[in-house]
């Protein structure tokens, strides 16, 4: 799940230049924000069924995000609704769900992500694989993550698998932090541009939630990776197009 890229941030104009120099499918004059390959091809995919609006009135609906989790052009309600959609698709809001690869909770967080965010000890996945969640000594209850905007307030003294599954606050605040970090990474790598509207931002965040923000092209990888590669080179077009459309629908329909 989300990792911050090490590359120097690129501007939207640089991103357009990268696409123009490498594309064989479109002429330079065809390339615009709406014609980036992934976004353009998403128009050809059906819009997935969205979260029923009535669910947003349930007692266990995701909470409104705290101030530190605000995301630029998205309102707090739009952030809440985007995570509500993600959680609906992942588990139908089941805090106690354990996935086939030991993804956990309402948002089906991977074991590697739990380690990346300090809930599991470093090297837990290397030593125990996805079974690391079953070893109590792998869980870390008091960890202050460096370079975070939230002071690691998603930890909530979680000390075990059951502790995490039962801690709704920990799961929700971890999701806020993950989404915020993905937004930051997408701004840095050009996966989100300063001309993007709220619906495009939400769509890109949903893509990044599944495949990571990604990195810009290198000499070893001409298309880049993750959500960046989907946007500019349509890598992983089918599933990512559906995620993008689902994210956009959160803004255009669910949040209206």
C-alpha positions, 0 to 999 in steps of 0.5 A, a space after each residue: 500500500 501507500 509509499 511516498 515516492 523518492 522522485 523529484 515532483 513533476 509539474 502537470 506540464 512536465 507530465 504532459 511532455 512525458 506522455 507526448 514523447 512516449 505515446 504512439 496512440 495519440 497525436 500531441 494535439 490530442 493530449 489534455 488533462 481529460 485525455 490522459 490515457 487512463 482517465 480517457 479510457 475510463 470513460 469507456 468503462 461502466 460506472 460501478 454500483 455505488 454505496 447506497 446513499 441510505 448507508 451514510 445515515 447508519 450509526 456505523 458510517 465512517 466518521 467525519 475526518 479530523 482537521 489534519 486529514 483534510 484534502 485540498 479540494 475535497 470537503 470533509 464530507 467528500 473525504 468521508 464518503 470516499 472512504 465509505 465507498 472504499 470500505 463498502 467495496 472492501 468489506 461492506 463496512 465489516 470491521 472484523 473481516 479477515 481477507 484471504 491474504 490476511 487483509 484486516 478490517 473494514 478497509 482490508 488493510 494488508 499486513 505490509 501496510 500495517 508494518 509500514 505504518 508501525 502497527 506491526 514491528 519492522 520485518 514482521 512480514 519478512 520473518 513470518 509472512 502474512 501470518 505475522 498478524 497472529 503473533 502477539 509479539 509482532 504488534 506494537 502498541 506504542 509507536 510514534 511514526 516520524 514525519 507524519 501529520 497526525 502524530 500516529 494517532 491511529 495506533 490507539 494502543 493496539 496490541 493484537 490482531 483482535 485488538 485491531 479488529 475491535 478498534 474502530 477508531 484505529 481502523 478509521 484513523 489509519 484509513 484517514 492517514 493512508 488516504 492523506 499520504 496517498 494524496 501527498 504522494 500523488 501531488 509529488 509525482 504528478 498523479 494529481 495535478 493542480 488543475 484536477 477537479 474534486 471528482 478526478 482527485 477522488 478517482 485518482 485516490 481510489 486508484 492509488 488506494 489499490 495500487 499505490 501512488 507509484 513513481 514517475 518513469 525511470 530508465 528501467 521503467 519507461 511507464 512508471 508505476 502505480 496510479 501514476 502509470 495508470 493515469 498516463 499510460 493506462 497500465 492496469 486499465 480495466 480494474 483501475 478504470 472501474 476504481 477511478 469511475 467509482 471515486 468520481 461517482 462519490 463526488 458527482 452522485 454520492 456527495 450531492 
